[in-house]
Amino acid sequence: MAVAATGRVAQAAPASDAALLGIIRRTEQQAAAFMAGDMTRWASLIRLDDDFTLMQPFGGFASHGFDDSPEHLAELARFFRNGGGTLEVEKSYVSGDLIVLVMIERQHGEVGGLPDQNWSLRVTQVYRRHGSDWRLAHRHADPLVGKISLEQAAALARGE
C-alpha cells in the first residue's frame, strides 16, 4: 500500500487509529479494484451506508443510494477496466462515529472505452460507524487535481 499521509489525524484515540488505518487500507484497495473493473472485490471491501450519497466526478446532482445488483456491477465492470491506483491522504479526521478522509486518488485505467489514461481525482469520503463496522456514507470526487484557470472554471460553471 502506498499511502502518503501528508495531513494529521485529528482527535484520534489509539483504538480509532487502528480503525482509521484499516479504512485507509481498504479505501485504497477499493479504488484500485474499481479502476481495474473488479466490482466484486470493490463491493466486498467497504459497505455503503443505506443513505449513501455520491457526487460523481462527471458532475451533476448528488445520487442517493446505490444499486449493487449483479447487473449494475457488471455494467460498471465493462465501463472501468484495466486500471489501478494508490491514495495520497491529505487529511483525516476521526471523531466519535465518523471518519473523514480528504485525499487524492492517483489512478489510471480505461474508462468508457477510452484508452488507458490518468484518472486521478480529488476525493472526500465520510464513513459512519455501525456497531463494529464502518460504512461509506458520502463520497465527493472531482477531476480537478491539476490547477485550472479562472476562465476554465467559469466555463465549467456555465456547463461548457
N, C-alpha and C positions, 0 to 999 in steps of 0.2 A: 504494500500500500504506500502510495507516495503523497501523503497528506502534508502540506506545508501550512502549519498553523502560524499565521502572521499576527493574529489577534490574541486576546487572552480570554480565559474562562471567567465569567463574572458570577459571583455568589455561588460557587460550586463547592459542595462538601465532598469528602472523599468518596462516598457512595455514588454521588452524582457524577464524579469524574469518570468512574467506570461506565456508567450509563452513557455519558457523552462520548467517550471513546468508542463504545460499541455502536452508537448511532452513526458516528462519522465513518467508521469502517464499513458498515452496511450500506450507508448512503453512497459511498464511492463504488462499492461492488454493484449496487443497483444502477448507478449512472452508466457504468461500463457495460452491464448486461443489456440495458435499454438500447444503447448505441450499437451493440452487436446484434440486436434483434432477438435476443434470448428472453422473451417475455415471460416464459415460465419461471426462469430464475429470478427475473426482475420482480415478479409478483410475490415470490416467496421470501424476499429479503426484508421488506418493511410493509406492514399492513397499512392501508389507507383508512383514515377515520371515516365514520359513517357520513359526516358532514364535510368531507374533504372539498376544498376549493382549489382551483388551478387557474393561474393567469399565465397562459401559454406564451412562449417566445414569439409566436406568429401574430400576436396581438389579439384584439377583440375583447369581448366581455369575459369575465370570470365564469368558469364552468363549475358546477356543483355536483358532487358525487362522482363515481367512476364506474364504467361498465367493465367489469372484469370477466365477462363471458369468454369462453374459449374462442368464439368467432371474432370478438373485438381484439383479443390478444394476438390472434393470428393475423388480423389486418395490420396491427402495429408492427408485428414481426416482418411483414412484407414491406412496410414503409421505411423502417430503420434497419440497416443491415451493415455487417462487416466493419463495425467501428469499435471504439473503446474510449477510455478516458480516465482521468485522475481528478482529484479535488485539490483546490487550494482554499483552505478555510481562513477567511479574513477575520472573522469574529464569531464567537459563540457565546450564548447566554444560557444559563441554567437557573431556573427559579421555580421552586415547587414542582408543579406538574407540567411545566413547559420547558422545552429546549428549542432554541432558535439557532440556526446556522446561517451565516452570511458567507457566501463562497463563490469561487469561480470554478465551474466545471470545465476543465480543459479536455475537450473531446473532439473526435473526428468520426466520420462514417459516411456511408451512402444513405442519403435521405431522399425519399420520394423519387427515386430513380436517378438522382443526380450523382455524378462521380464523387468518390471519397474526397472530403474537404474538411477544413476546420469548422466545427460547430460549437465552439466554446460559448458558454453562457454565464451571465451574472445571475446568481440564484439566491433566494432567501427561502428557507423551509422552516416550518413550525411544526414541532412534534408535541403531542399531548399524551400524558401517561394515563393508561387504563390498567389499574392493578399493577402487575409487574411488567406489562407490555407498553411499548411506546408506539404510537400510531402517527402517521403523517397527516396533519390536519390542513396544512396550506403550503402551496408551492407557487412562487412567483419567479419567472425566468425571462430574461431578455438577452438578445444577442449583442448588446452594446458594450462588449468587452473592450473594443478599441474606441478611442475618443472620436467623436464626430463634431462637425462644425455646428454653429448656431443655425445656419441655413439648412443643413441636413436634418437637424432636429425639428425645425419648423416645417419642413416638407413632410416628415413622418407624422407630425401632429395634425397636418392637413389631410393625411391619408394618402399621400402621394408615394 
